[in-house]
């Protein structure tokens, strides 16, 4: 036998032999509505107690076995539009929604991890840290003969990047800070890499003012990288009038670095005075 709550339309299966006409009053477990379970009443309709010959007080008096009868209901709806099935669909939608949110945040976190070096460095034993550990070089003193003492090099770091066209790149970057009392311009540096015996392997001279992103380091060709890091626009914009205490970023790369690399040096070899206000 199937009965249906007239309030929320949730259907239940019960044994017809356990239903006493006009007396078996039950409560819907879904909406809490109380109604009379009558085997002679049409499905979905609530038969008044008076029409069943029950006394008025019996119409409002719960059946003695009401709780036992209701516990034996099968709460699985007989059709797919029932309340229980609707609740299941609602829960499924919420689960799918949360899964979608987690996927979006996971993708954003992965993108940041791959393309933002500062985030990669915070992750223990991440790819960026492993590459830097494998290629860790010792930096020689920058106070060599001919260096410009009133220009300080700050936040200097070196690391390896895998470029899809060139192969491995040794990247050296940092900031040059004007510690003099007059403006400076055209600050020029020299980077040298050495082997374990202290022999110079390669060197580069370059002007400060240009850097590229990690993504560009990974995808640009050698010619494109050299062009970007030697751009006159960047030099004129960032390295033409550096006031006292101001700083300018720099970056240089060594494509396909030698296996015997052990240390590098970086020093300022030129810094011209700039006209105040120019």
N, C-alpha and C positions, 0 to 999 in steps of 0.2 A: 504493500500500500504506500502511496506517495501523498504526503500532505504538503501544503504550501503556506508560508506565512503571508497573511493578507496585507501586511504592512510593507515588507521589503522584497517579497516574492521569492525568498529563499526556499528551496524545496528539500524535503527530507524523506528518506525511506524508513518505514517502520513495519512491524508485524501487526496486521489488522486484528489479530486475536487479542492483542494487548490493549486495544482501544475500546473504552466503554462509551457508547454514544451519549453525548450530552454531559458527560462527567469528566472525561479526560482533558483537563485544561493544562496547557503546556506553555512554556516561554521560549521564544525564538532566541537561540544563542547568538545570533548576529545583531539584531536590533533591539532585543529585550521585550518585544511585544508579546503579550499573553493572548492566547486564543484557544478555542475548543477544538480538539482533534476528533473529528467525527467521521467514521467510515462511510456514512450515508450522505454526507454533504459533498457537493461538487468541489473539485480541487480549486484552491485559491479563494474559497468562500468560507466565511465564518458563520456557523449555524447558531442562532440565538438559543440560549439555554431554555427559555420558556417554550419554544416550539418543540422541544424534545421531551416535554413532560417533566422536566426537572423542577424542583422547588426553587423559589427565588434565592433562598440562602445557599442552595447547592450551586447556583450559577456563579457565585463569587467565591465558593469554597474550593481550594485546590484539591485535586484528587489525592488520595492517600498514597498512591504509588506514582505521583507525578514526576518526582525526581528520578525514580528508577526507570520510568518509561522514557523520559527524555534522554537519559544517558545512553539508551540503546539506539538512538537515532543514528542513521548514516548521514553525515552532514555533507556528503558529496552531492552536488546538484545533479538532477537528472538531465538537464540541458546545459549547453555551453554558455547561456546567457545568465546563469544563476549568480547569486551574490558571491558565493565562495570562489567561483572561477574568476569573477570580476576582480576580487581582491587579489587573487594570484597574479593576474595580468598587471595589476597596479604595482605589486611588489617587483615583478620582473622589469617593468619600465624603470622603477627607481634604481634597481641594480644596474641596468644597462646605462642609465644616466651617469651614475657614479663611475662606472668603468670608462665611459667616454671622457669624463673629467680627468681621471687618473692618466689616461692615455695622452691627453693634451699636455698636462703638466710634465709627464715623463718625457715627451718629445721635446718640450721647451728646455727641460733640464739637460737632455742629451745634447741639444744644439749648443747651449751655452758651454757645456763641458768641452765640446770639440773645438769651438771657435773663439773662446775667451781664455787666453793664457792664464789670467789671474785666478780664474775658477779652477782650472786644471791643476794649478800649483797647490790648491787647498786640499785636493784629494790625495790621501796617502797612497803612494806607489802608483799613481796615475800615469798614463802614457807620457805626459810632458815631463814629470819628475824622473821617470825612468830614463828618458832620452838625455836629460841633463846630467843624471848620475853617471851614465855611461860615457859621456863626453866632457866631464867636468875638467876644466883647465884652471891652472893657477895663474892669477893675474900678477904680472911683474909690477914693480913700483913705477908710478907715472912721473916721478920727479927725476927724469933724465935730462941730460944736458940739452939745452935748446928749448925746453918746454916753457910754456907761458904760465908763470906762477899765479897770476891773478885770475885765472880761469880754472875752476874746480870741476872735476868730473864726479857726478853723483849717480847713484842707483845703477851702476854698471852691472850688466849681467850677460852671460852667453849661454846659448842652448842650441840644440840640433832640431832641424825641421826636415821632414821628408817631403820634397817637392816632386809632383807627379811627372814633370818634364825633365828636371835636372838630376834628381836624386837627392842625396843628403846635402843640407846647407848648414854651415856654421854661422850663427847669427850673433852679432855683438851689438848691444844697444845701451842707451843710458841718457843722461842729461849733462849739458855743460852749463855751469852757473858763473855769471859775471860777479866776481868778488872785488872788483876795483871800484873806484869812485867815479869813473867816467864811462859813458856808453861804449860798447864794443860791437864789432861787426865782422862778418866773414871769418868766424871761428873755424879753424881747420884742424883735423885730427889725423894721426897715423896709427893704424892697428897692425901689429905684427904677431904671427903665430910661430911657435918654436916646437922642436922635437924634444925628446927626453934628455938629449945631450946639450940642450940650450942653443942649438943651431937654428937660425931663422929659416923658415920654410917659405912663407909668403908674407907680403905686406900690402897695405892699401892706404892711400891718403884720400880724404874726403871732407867735404864741408858739412857742417851741421845744418839741420833744418828739415830733413826729409825722413819719414818713416813709412812703413806699409803695414797692413794688418796681417794677422796670422793666416787668414784665408789667401791673401795675395802671395804670401811666402810659399804656400802650398801649391798654387796653380799657375803663377806667372812663369813665363820663359826667362832664361838668363838675360836676354836683351831687354825684356820688359822690366825686369827687376832693376837692372842697372839704370835704365832710363828714369824709373820712378824715384830711385834713391839719389839721383844726381839732378833732379829737376831744378832748373833755375828759378822757377816760380816759388817753390818751397823755400829755397835759400833766401831769395829777396824778401819774402813775406816774414820768415821767422828768424833770419840770421843777418839782418841788416842794421838793426838798432836795438841792441840788448842793453837796457839800462842797468844800473847797479842793483844787484840782488836778483835780477831776472835770469831765466833759464831757457835753454833751447834743447829740444830732443835731437838725438842722432841715432843712426843705424847703419851698419855695414854688414855684408854677407861674404862668406868664402864658399863658393860652390865646390862640391866634392872634396871635402877636407881630407888631408892625409891621415893615414891610420896612426902614425906615430905622434900625433899632437899631444903636447904635455902642458904648455902654458901659452899665454898671450900677453902682449903689452899694449897699452893705449895711452897716448899722450897728446897734448895740445902742441901743435907746431906753429900756429899762426893765429893772431887775433888783432885786427886793426882797430884803431880808435874811430868812433863814429861821431859825427857832428850832432850835438844835442838837438833833439826835435826832428831830426831827419830820419 
